Amino acid sequence: MVIYGKKYVTLPTNGTFMTISIAAKKLLCLFFILLPTVAQAYTDHRNTKTDSVEQVLASGRHLSDAELMDCYYELVRGYLGRDTEKHEAYCRKMLALSYEMNAMNMRESALYHLGLQHYGKEKYDEAEDYFMQALAVTDSMRGDRRYTEADIDDNYSQLYGALGNLYNMQDKLLLAIEYYQKALPIFERYGWLESLTILHHNVAELWLMMGNNDKAEDEYLKAIATGTQSGDSLMMNLTRKGLAKIYIAQNDYDKACQTLLPAYDYYHAHRDEEHGDYAEILASMTKLHLMQGYENLTQAKAYVREAIGSDNGELMFETRRDVYSAAAMVAMKEQNWQQALTYALQSIHENDDEATYSDVGCYEMLAVIYMHLGNKDEAQSYIRKVLTMMENFATEHYQSGLSQMEVIYETEKKQKAIEQLTREKKWVLRAGFLLTALLLLVAFIFFLSWRSVRLQRKTALFEARFEGEVAERRRIARDLHDGLGGMLSLLRLKTESMANEKGGATRDEVLSLIDATAKELRHVAHHLMPEQLLQYGLDTALNDLALSVPNASFRRFGLKTDIGRDREIVLYRCAYELVNNAIKHAGANHISIQLVGEPHKVTLTVGDDGCGFKGTEGNADSPTILTDTSSISTEGMGLQSISERVAHYRGGLFIVTGPGKGSEINVMLPV
């Protein structure tokens, strides 16, 4: 089982699980990564109940695209490693549906599983193509708000791991290292210590295969450090097993002991579970006790005897090579050259065509053994094999390195192009956002200008109406006082003269009627445009208004602020109409007029103890507070007219009233 990122994956080969038979390429293909995930944890879906999911598909009931995709996804994971044909068929269906739904994450998953399918069949070129397509899809997910950074990183980590293993299986070691290293910052970002341990171990093994012991040692030490943090004892000791080989080759006994002995204790305690690794550890313990200056032939023979005894025919070739080369070294120390030859021949491939660079050490050993046995021809043959192997390795390594470096260069070029396009896309989006914001700002400024012009026109129209109304009231008041008032005075004189001549009660009645008419005329003229308001201000005018009405009172509170003649006229007209309404409609016995001055506003309050307003809800204990006067029916000037006048000055009008509790009307104008 292999797990990259957060996704558990089983590698299939023709319906069975794939076993990698090259020890130097074990790199995680035989191990699993347990990750502290940034999203919901995944589980192993090899045991998914595929039959029940297929029954849902065969039921004929309508499924939404999302439901259908869920079914395909479960079947893809369920058939992985169990049924190659069905697995691939559902991958294709999942891929086709992902284009219809524009579901890029599911498209990546389908391509990734197709890559695994071909990887299991050892069709590496096709597997590489699918993995690269999946990478391109993941690249396009950047900037798509449907996918989180964790979703994208998870895709990258599993694909980088898959490509690393793929290139490792093809001996493209530089490319394998390149893709393992790409996963490194993702593992570090999320603190996936187990993954970091395995990644460093993998890279160390690859550097060791290329003969770069310094880099291999550095990566092994990093793997041990992260393994210690995570508490992964298996990976720590697997890494110690590889690191010990470096120290033994360098003849560094102290470091070799410090590294190898804890690994021996671990594998000895788990020798039944880690059979092959324990045999390798025994071979290393044998070589440790043969190191120059620290020879202990008795211990070396004991370890190699146990190692050979563990060969039950199931050991991988690389492990067998370690065991029998160690046995040959012990026999050489004892100068038992025939026994050494037997062991040494078991440490190499039977067919020279299968030989790798790792066989060079065994060929050198055989050349030495044949020299001591006096067989110069065989000795020379193995010397030639060593030279040929080294020459072929150098040529292949050089050519492969060039080819891999070219691929890495092209990949980096592509990555830079993607990053450049991403940056350009961001700048285009930013420019579009700024342009949109600018257009909205221009539209907003235009709206404000239009509203300001409209308000100015409305204000000018109101002020013109108000000034015209004031001028007209003054003209009417003057005409009534000067014209009609004079005529009534003359009528009174003539009536009095006629009444003196004739005498009788009619004279007193007529004179009384004329006096009442003249008084009412003066009253109307006064309230059309009171001279006290024009000459002495609002306080005097309101006080005179209260004096002219029985049982009315006026009181002034707060600051005395100059609010302007137009506002004084509005407040006076409001007070006059409200007092008049209280007398005519409320049946009030007492009316109070109050004027309260504050730094930023002035409030006129007219209260009475009448019957209150009709059409209001509430009760005597819970009065109603009204701010909307449209539902109240009144006579005369009306509250609607007062409300409109007050609204022009951005003022407010609200009423407190209740059945049998009278009313209190408040008019507020800002200063």
Phi, psi and omega in degrees: 000141177234138177231122176242139185064239181245009191250125180280130184226134174252130183273116184266147172220107177051044176085356178239170180277137186281136175243124180273125191260007181251116188299322181293348181247026180290330176358063173085346179292342177253004183233169179233152180255125175258114188251139165284104190279158175268356178223196182296136183291147177264163176231168179284119185258020177295334182260019176302138180283084184296328182299315182294324179291319178294328176296324177297317180294325183275354185290339180086353180285151183290130177242138174290165179302320181295318179294320179296319179296320178300319179297312180301318183296317179296321181289322177300314180288326181291324183270356179297121180083356182247316183216102186300315185294314181292322179300313181292322180298315181287331173300317180296317179296318179297319180295315181297316181294329180296329177288322178294323183270352188054042181262091188290326181294321177288328176297317178300317182295319179296315180295320179298316180291326175296322176298317177298321180300314181284330175298318179295332178272004183062027172265079192291325180296315179295320178299317179299319181298315180294319179297320180293322175298319178296323176296318179297321177297317179297321176302320182287346179285343178297134179087351177273117187292350178289340187241134179278166176299325179295321177301314183292316179298323179297317177299313181300315185297317181290324180287319177298318178296318180296317179292323177300314178295321181299312181290327177296320179295337180261011182062023174267075194291323179296319178294321178299314179299317181304314183281329173297319182292332177296329180282343186304307182297332178291314179297320180293322183299320184260003178067035180278083188295319179299319180293320179298320179300312182291322179299311180297323177297315180302311183296322178299316179299321181291317177297324179296321179295329180272003176082012179262085186292328182296312180292324178298315179300316181300317181290322177300316181296322176296321179296319179294320181297313180288327177295324177295320179296318184277343182079021181274091186293325180298311183291326178299316184281331172298319179291319178300325180299318179287320182295324181299326179297324178295313182294325177294318179295329179275359182059034178262091188296316184299310180294323180297316178296314182301327183270318190280322186297317176298325179293320178299315180301318181294309185289331176294323178287340182238033188294334179283327181277323184247058189300310182295318180293324179296322178296321177296319179298319178298321177297318179293320177298324176299311182293328178299319182276004173252002183295142184301127180091347182230026185297135172218084189298326180297312178296319180300316180295323180295316181293317184288329177296318178294323180296314180295323179294338180277354181282098180260016180088357181254359180290143176290156187302317183298324178290317178298322178298316179299317184294311186282334173291323176295319178297320178296322179295320177297314180298323178294323178297325179275358182060032175264081191290327179292319177294322179298320179296317180301312181293319184295322179294332178282351182266359181240163176292143177293325180257123181298334181294337180272353184295147177235178181299335180293343180279351185302315181300321179291324177296319178297319179298317180295324178298317179295316182298314180295328177297316180290333177278355178082012180262085185292327181297312179295322179299314179295323179300315181286331175295318178297320178298320178299312181297316180297315181299317181293320179293314179298319180297316181297316181294311180297319180297318181294310182295317179297321179298317178299313181299316181292322178296325177295317178297316179299318180297315180295322178296316179296322178298317179296318181296319178295322178296319178297316180296321178296316178297322178297316178297317180297320179298319179297318180294321177297316178297318179295317179297319177297320178296315180296320179296317178298316179298321180295317179296319177296322179295316178298317179297321180293318178296319178298319178297316179298319179296316180297317179294322179295317179296317180297319179293320179296319178295318180295318179296315180298320179294318179295315181296322178295317177297317182295313180296321178295320179296316179298315180296320181293320178297318180296320180294317180296316179299317180295317180295318179297317183288314185278321185273290183294326178296318178294320180296320178296323177296316179295320178299322180295318181296314181293320179296320179295321180294316179294323181290328179293323180290317185270326183074180175106170183289340183296329181299312182295321180295315182295317180295322179296318179296318180294320179297318179296320179296317180296321180295317179295323178297315179296323179297314179296315181297320181297317183278343170296319177202086185295132180294328180298322179295317182288327185266320189242353176102179188291317183303313181296318181296316179292323177296316177298322178299315179296322180292333182279352183245128178300141176059030176248149180222155179228136176223145182245131180231159172076203185284150172256102185245141177286110183259358179097146184298322182296318178292324178298318180296317179299314181294322179295314180298320177298313180299316181300313182293321181291320176295316180298318178296321180296323180289314188281322192247333186268344183063037185285143174267335180216140181233133177241137178241126179232144176232119183245121179258130177233167184305324186241004179200162174230138185236128174257129178236125176242116181240151177215168180251034184277205187276352183085182184271144174283150175082010177256148178265173179119183178222180186294330182274341182229088183293159179266138175250121184247137171241347178250116185264005186291335183271357183263129180262120178225166178254177177073215182302322175085147180292331179299317179296318178298315181300318180296319180294317181294320181298329179300326180265016181058037178264192182220154179223124173216152190234136172247117185212162178193152182304121178074003181250010180072202182209158176224116184250125184245128177242120181244129175238131175290146179274000000 
